[in-house]
Amino acid sequence: MVLASIAVLILKTAFSIVLIALTARFLAQIARANTYNPLAQTVLKITNPFLLPLRRIIPGFAGLDIAALVCIWIGQF
């Protein structure tokens, strides 16, 4: 029972970190942040495994990464 609640807490935390990273990536694209920044590189490495499969299906629009928005939206449910 205790082990299950610990596992749920760890999964929720990891999932929240990924959602925050996806949001940061989308906001950095809007702000035209420098991608050579070490923090930006970390966000890119965290989010690429989630976004690359979606980008094959969902194209960008007007310089915005719509796949990131869809991934955030799906993750919230």
N, C-alpha and C positions, 0 to 999 in steps of 0.2 A: 504494500500500500504506500509506504513512504517512498520507496524507490520509484514507483510510478509517478508520484507527484513531483519528484525531482526531475524525472525525464521530461515531463510535461513542461516544467518551468524552463528547462534548458532549451527545449524546442521552441517555446514561445519567444524566448530571448533571442535566439538565433534568427527566427523569422522576423522579429521586429528590427533587428540590425540590418537585415537584407532590405526590408521595406524603407528604412531610413536612408540606406545607401542608394536605392533606386530613386527616391525623391531628391536626394542631393545631386545625383547625376542629371536628372531632368532640369533642376534649377540651375545647375552649372552650365548646361547647354543654353538656357535662356540668357544667362548673364555673360555668355561667351568667355568662360573662364579658361585659363591657360591649362592645357592638358599635360604639360610637362611638370607641373607641380607634383611633388611626392604624394600629397593628400589626394589629389585628383587621380593619380595613377592607382592608388589603393582602391578608390571607389570604382574605377573602371575595371580593375581585376576582380572585385567582389561581384559586380553586376553583369559582367560579360557572359558567364554561363547561363544566366536567366534570359538575357536579351537576344543573344545570337539566334536561337531557334525561332523566336518570335519575329525577328526582323526579316526572316525569309517569307513570312506570311503577311506581316503588316508593314507597309512602307512608311517612310517619314513624310511629313507634310510641312512645307514652308520653313524648313530648317529645324523643325522640332521632331523629337524622337517619340512618335506616337506609340511605339512598342513599349517604351518605358511606362507611359501612362496606362496602357492596357495591363501591363504586368502589376503595377501598383493597384489598379482597380480590382484585378482578380485576387491579389494578395489580401486585400481588405475583407473580402468575403471568405 
